[in-house]
Structure formats: structure tokens, C-alpha cells
């Protein structure tokens, strides 16, 4: 069973790599997509793919972390937060789930809830 899960993850990564990567930009409304993400020229997958499938990637990461003890891959939640957390004018990170921020904006727009941050950090760990 462990081999099948790892194989599935490797297959998913291969599919993602075959899509290539796209540059980060501003959303149609001009809102920033994130602090590091704005300065980056690539993500773990194209924006269109991530908009539809990020939750599946997070679920797979959760499963391999809990079941196999594998942490810190391209799809870990800490990496998402690290790249998509904005800073305020004083240079402090704003939680990604705060009103008007990256995760909160999209989840509010789609009418979905976020339970990730009841346990996980909302700002990059080095900046807590």
C-alpha cells in the first residue's frame, strides 16, 4: 500500500512537470497573489491547475506525511504559506487567512471553508 501511495505522488509530480510552469501575476482585480509569489517566476504548477486542484495536492501531502512521515515536499502547506503570505507596511507578515489575503480571498469567492489553519500556521514559520 505504501508503494502505491508513493507511486501515485510521483505520477502526479510527473504530470505537473509536464504542464510546465507559469509566471505569477496579479489576479484580474489587481490584488496581489502573494509576497514571494509576486517576485517568483514559477510555482509548483501552473496557476490554472492550482486554482482547481490545490486541495487535492494538499490532501495527498497530508496522507504521505501522516502515513509515511515524509515532510517538506513541493506540496506542503508550509511552503504555500511561505510563498503566498503578504507583508504589511511595517514588514510583518499578514496571516494568509485574514480578510483580503490570498487564501481568504479565494475561499470567500468560492464559498468554501478553510479548516487547515485551525492547526497550521498562517504566516511563514521563520517570521512568527
NORPETA-V974624 format. One record per residue. N is the residue number from 1. RES is the residue in one small letter. NEAR is the number of other ideal C-beta (glycine too) atoms within 12 Angstrom. Layout:
BEGIN
n=[N N]
res=[RES RES]
near=[NEAR NEAR]
END
This chain:
BEGIN
n=[1 2 3 4 5 6 7 8 9 10 11 12 13 14 15 16 17 18 19 20 21 22 23 24 25 26 27 28 29 30 31 32 33 34 35 36 37 38 39 40 41 42 43 44 45 46 47 48 49 50 51 52 53 54 55 56 57 58 59 60 61 62 63 64 65 66 67 68 69 70 71 72 73 74 75 76 77 78 79 80 81 82 83 84 85 86 87 88 89 90 91 92 93 94 95 96 97 98 99 100 101 102 103 104 105 106 107 108 109 110 111 112 113 114 115 116 117 118 119 120 121 122 123 124 125 126 127 128]
res=[x x x x x x x x x x x x x x x x x x x x x x x x x x x x x x x x x x x x x x x x x x x x x x x x x x x x x x x x x x x x x x x x x x x x x x x x x x x x x x x x x x x x x x x x x x x x x x x x x x x x x x x x x x x x x x x x x x x x x x x x x x x x x x x x]
near=[11 14 11 14 22 20 15 23 29 19 15 28 22 13 18 28 17 13 21 17 20 21 16 26 21 15 19 10 12 9 21 24 33 34 27 26 31 22 17 21 13 21 32 32 29 23 28 15 23 31 22 15 21 33 24 21 31 29 22 31 33 25 24 30 22 13 19 20 12 21 16 15 27 30 33 25 36 30 28 38 35 30 30 40 38 35 22 16 7 7 10 16 29 29 28 38 31 22 13 21 30 41 37 26 28 29 24 18 16 15 8 15 15 29 16 27 25 10 11 26 24 30 29 27 17 11 21 14]
END
